[in-house]
Amino acid sequence: MPGRTDSSAATNRPEVPAPQTRGTRPAGGAGTAPHASTARFPDGERTGVVRPLPARPRYRRQLRRIGPGRVLEIGCGAGDTLADCAPGSVGIDHDPRSVHKCRARGLTAYTADTFLAGPHARPRAFDALLCAHVLEHLDDEQVEGLLRAYLPYVRPGGGVLLITPQEAGHRAEPAPVRFTDFTLLRAFAESAGLDVRRTYSYPLPRAAGRLLRRNVFALVGQVPR
């Protein structure tokens, strides 16, 4: 994608499914989805050390911007935000321990492979997709593969919420690949075929992101009808 800085820093490259033509939907339980996780990232894989992310805010208010209904959360971690989603929502994380923590809380969560083999992997089954604090750890190919793999599970007209940290939060994250700001978020969303509805800084104006770890970039998109 023009104007983006690709990186070779991500050595834990996820498996990416074969490209699909626009408008096609995967059959439930078929194919291979990329791994998505908020639990560990490439340098942890190289050293054998699992490096947890700093505590993140729960995005209860932000979920309202993508409307009510069932959410598919990519990189659900221990399920703090998933717990605020509507009944029937599902989380995906590549770390089985995170999945176990979610299930212990009564939430529905899978690793990527078990999601594809499970009963919830049905095309257009979800009303929205949430992906927070994941994209900054992936290179261009991985981001495009992840969105291409999971967007077909969201109904036409469904909402998409993409969240990445601003400067202070980016510095605090373990092994981010590159700084993912409004420009990159919009480029990723448009490349995935989404209609971009809004971008905004949360919880404070953009200038606060240089000092406040919890200030984030947020993009609200919509799957075309």
Secondary structure, 3 states (H helix, E strand, C coil): CCCCCCCCCCCCCCCCCCCCCCCCCCCCCCCCCCCCCCCCCHHHHHHCCCCCCCCCCCCHHHHHHHCCCCEEEECCCCCCCHHHCCCCCEEECCCHHHHHHHHHCCCCEECHHHHHHCCCCCCCCEEEEEEECCHHHCCHHHHHHHHHHHHHHEEEEEEEEEEEECHHHHHHCCCCCCCCCHHHHHHHHHHCCCEEEEEEEECCCHHHHHCCCCCEEEEEEECCC
